Amino acid sequence: MLGAANVFVHNAVAEGFGLPLVEACACGTPPIAPDNSAQTENVRGHGWLVKNIDEDIYFDYPVYIPTLQEYPIPDQNRLLRCLDEAYDNPDSVKRFGRLARRFVEEKYAWDKVIPQWLRFLTELEEEIELFDVLEAALKG
């Protein structure tokens, strides 16, 4: 269904990675997302970044995070302006869609990601073996 949309709006205040956003890009659907966390990296150059409200204007009550982190708040008026811009500029939507697809192919294609995972898993396996050797040495 992401490929049937003209744009994908991801209005999260904080995002660890943004898998739905990257999935939309993979479908050639350009994203609109707040300019914070991983969303910035996954949108810049092939979508619309929504600026956040200036921190001086709001007070954030971090009640749901045990570490009391504070997150920026996306400016909803700016988000609406991005939607208007996308609606008024179908050529930009097409161009961003092509660029979004290219971004995913260049950064997140299997042939790019799997070798990194295999290296990581190999290193992890070596560390586990090291711990097994250390445990055996301590026991005896």
N, C-alpha and C positions, 0 to 999 in steps of 0.2 A: 504494500500500500504506500510505502514511502516514495516510490518512484512515480506514483500518480499525483503527488502534491507538487505545487509550484515552488513552495519554499517549506522549510522545516523550522519551526520555532521551538527553541529549547530555552526555557526561561528559568533555569535553575540559579539559585543564589550561590551554590557551591557544587562543584563537580569534581570527582576524583579523576575521571577520564572522559566520560561522555560517549559511551558506546552507541546510544541511539543517534547521536549527532553524527558520528562517523558512519553509521549504517546509512543515514540519509545521504551523506556525501557519496558513499559507494553507489547509491542508486542514481546519482546525478542530480539530486535535489539540494539546492544551495541552502545553507543554514543561516538563521538569525539567532544569535545567542549573546548573553551578557559577556562583557569584556572582563572575565575573571577566571581564575583557576585554569584547568586544562582547556576550557572552551576557547580561550584566546588563541592558543596554539592550533586548535583544530578548526578554526574559522578564518583566521587572518589570511587575506588574499583571495578567498573564494566564497565569501559570504559577508553578512553584515554583523558587525560587533556593536552591541548596545552598551553605551557608557553607563556607569553606575551613578547613583545619586551621591553627591558630595557628602562625605562623612560628617561635615559640620551641620548638615540639615536634619539628620535623623539620629536616634539613639537605639542601638540594638540590644535587646535583652537575650543573651545567649542561654536560654533555659534548657535546651535539649541536648547540649554538648557538655559532657563532664569536664572537659578541659577549658571551657569558657571561651572558645574561639569566637571571633566575630567575623561575619561575612558581609561583603558589600551587597547592596540592594540595587538590582537593576532598575533603571529609570523607565517606567512604563510608558511615559510620553515619548521617549526616544525610541522605544520598541515599536510603538505605533507609527512613528515616522519612518522607521525602517520598512515596516509592512507597506506603508504608502509608497515608498520609493520602489520596492519590488513590484508592486501592482502597476505603478506608472511606467516602469522600465522593463518590459518583457525581454528586451535584448540583454540587459544586465543579468536577468534571471538565467537565461540560456548560457551566457558566458560563464557566470559563476557556477552553474551546474556542471559544465564541462571541466572547469578548473577544480571543482570539488572532487569529481570522479578521478581526475588525474592525481590530485593530492593523495587520495586513498591508495591508488595503485602504486604510487612512488614510495609511500611511507608504511603502509600496512598490508601490502600484498604478502601472500604466503611465502614467496621466495625471499622476502625481506625479513619477515618476522620469525619463521621457523628456525633458521640458522642461529638467531639470537637465543631463542628458547633452548635449543639443543646445547649451545655453549653453556648457558646458565645451568641446565640440568646436569651436564657433565661436571661442572665445577661443584655443584651441590653434592653429587655422588662422591666426588673425591673428598669433600669435607666430611661426609658421613663415614667414609672408610677411615679417615684420619681419626675421627672420634672413636671408632671401633678399636683401632690400634691403641689409642690412649687409654681407653677403658680396660683393655686386656693388660696393658702395662701396669695400670694402677691395681688391678686385682692380683697381679702376680708374679 
